[in-house]
């Protein structure tokens, strides 16, 4: 059993931020179960993890979250984000004065276990920028000491791990609305105001006092640009469930450096520009007999000097976790992978989507010998967004985010 100290926020660059570990483990294919237990959750924290949790659904058999709602620490919007994940999820709440305050993140696989216990909540700040301390405990499933610890943990919190505790409430719209109406759950704006007021004191109208304690400036850690943020349109309040960003129509690469996008041009690189998008690219049916593939081939487009047969698999998406399709002998030569795509359409940020990629490895087929594309992107949950006739003839641009291996930006303009 190995135990590692994880500290974050005490310096201005937190390599060991808990958010980095959760993202890393959610994207691994050798775990089958994850449960996160957190005192508080914010909309930003859950939204930032949501794409990774959607990816984890491809590999994990069990994904669960339990969050507390004491001290206005969890917002209505955070609970709605959890509900939208469509995983096993619960609120823990009791009327008695002790608050629910654990932070436990457990990943279990057939060979090993990762357990993080510490002070980090499921908020963006708790995951990346607050001063927090945790322990990462790693052990193989044959490790006696590790299994003894895990058994004790699951025994102590038995009714949480088996979801039988009477103070667990399965998250649903009705439950969220009920706790909201009781004044127990704030909206995101109220939550942020509650916690920011605790930190801020207005001294602008007060004469300087020579006896006042001098508080020096300190450099702080930042949430990484690769952790997707939910940006609302201008004039839309935090209580509105709207994921559209404030980016204007006709957004360009340079607009990615704006505060609204949460993306810096220093971390992104243009890797592909398409030609005019067709009905087939956008999976728009052309007639009763049209075969909709639900996917788009990555063709050379307007990108010079590339071999479209290998460029996307071996360069653009080389760092993804690829695996051969084992569902059928007919498709055994097809490699599959999943990545996160933040999609901008005509200047509007539609958020992050976990999308599947396929690559045909055969090199003796007419398709390959005729120098055609061998790599495709399945639109998946973004299909309804993409299948817009107004986008026919537009062009797509793909950017790679150097801060994270499975995060890309796709812009259609």
Secondary structure, DSSP 8 states (H G I E B T S, - for coil): -EEEEEEESSSSS-TT-HHHHHHHHHT-SSEEEEEEEES-B-HHHHHHHHHHHHHHTTT-SEEEEEEE-GGG-SBHHHHHHHHHHTSEEEEE--SSSS----EEEEEEESSEEEEEEES--BSHIIIIIS-EEEEEEEEETT-HHHHHHHHHHHHHTHHHHTT--TTEEE--HHHHHHHHHTTSSB-HHHHHHHHHHHH----TTS---TTS------------TTS------TT--TTS--------TT--GGGGGSTTTT--GGGEEEEEE-SS--TTTTT---STT----SEEE---TT-TT--TTTHIIIIITTTS--EE--S-GGGTTEEEEEEEEEEEETTEEEEEEEEEEEEE--SSSHHHHTT---EEEE-GGGHHHH--GGGTT--EEEEEETT-TTEEEEEE-
